[in-house]
């Protein structure tokens, strides 16, 4: 973690200071007489020969971020005779951001929101907190703490003396100051699976030569990664499978995925007795509260492991790039236009059904009635109908986040601006997959380790653009290109088996007496986040939870409110 402080002194002049704390092992710093550069991970670029290699930023961060393959947060300070220049950038897609806070005479930047917290007013941003509960994450620019902002994904900021002083005078960095450096295309002019295989092979020739740790679930994404790492690695490397209790049958497929490779597979089983320690480890590591409960199992692994100085090779976005759903259907199938009254009524009826655990009637899923953007409505709602029916300010909070969700449309190339699937996919790719799900390795593995997400690399993002939506789901097979590539390594009976999906025992973990008491204590805090968000519904939620007859949507409300309460207490945040 690092702090970069730009402070005004002697009229309009500025002083630059940087500080590091619990520094990431794989971060990069170049400190020269008139220039300072930081990146949260060393940049990777592609040579004209087609080979990939790590590089150093000697001159311009702005130039390197546009050609880099991998994602990272970056900061550069250049000092001239009469002026200075600052460039700060966030990741193209993944979770790495440059955060900042504007104060009277200075701007403080960091690659960690937590590092800025002591300099802030420590006031919770209520609409952002609601967004985390509802969608798992905030959109771009805004964060859990009200006076800490972040440079949006795929964007950079430049400052000189004049702009710096103007910002200090206004007290805010307006969105117009951010420049987009990448847009994704979905032109669909014809994909080529052998060519995709060659591109991945070249990319993994670099990754296979680095010290890695490979999560192996037995699914397509992690199995492709493992076999490509195996092909290019000269040495054995650690792999791990998160086993959700002793009855998790997916462990056998993880073993098959690792068989005959150099992966030394560790089966990391998480049981209810591990929950509290993993929960507290997660609270300690999370950059801000998260709405994804499966991160707790990853926290258990990184809390327990002694592995260090390696890159987690994570398969996030394999589905976003090469197929996350069946694109042969119409996006708007089963999306009949309904009046607001019909939508709201459906949510209240379903909330009643689920809160009373009437499983036989729980057969419909109304879309988000309060979300005006029809594409954001497709984002996973962690709380189902309760987000819009149990929160008194749900409508206000949803509206306040609207402009920040719209920033994702700026990341779509002009050729794809009017493509329905492109607009659907950008939210799934960047917010849900890359900002939310990458928190598991990104927040939890550092600073002892770091992470690469090869399916977010520029080479892959450009390659996937050639596939039409139908090519990505040829014969109604989702992720068709990757499935065909995997045939080079494993049999069709393994690849095309019926998938069980993520076997999470989350609801079992939180139902034991000890864990229930632990979480209820957080929910019952007087004047805490539960009171703030759902008011009188607090007693109802706790009563349902204690009864043991609780719908998964309310289980997620329990754990996510508890996560926010614990994080608030750890960092002294005011509601």
Helices and strands as residue ranges (DSSP letters): E 2-9, E 13-20, E 28-31, E 35-39, E 44-46, E 52-54, H 61-67, E 74-79, E 84-89, E 99-102, E 106-110, H 113-117, H 126-135, E 149-150, E 155-159, H 161-170, G 175-177, E 179-180, H 193-207, E 212-215, H 220-232, E 237-244, H 251-258, E 263-270, G 272-274, H 275-285, H 295-304, E 311-313, H 318-322, H 340-355, G 359-361, G 376-378, H 386-389, H 394-405, G 406-411, G 414-416, H 420-426, I 427-437, H 439-445, E 450-452, G 454-456, H 458-464, H 469-472, G 474-476, H 480-486, H 492-495, H 506-509, H 513-523, H 529-534, H 537-547, H 552-571
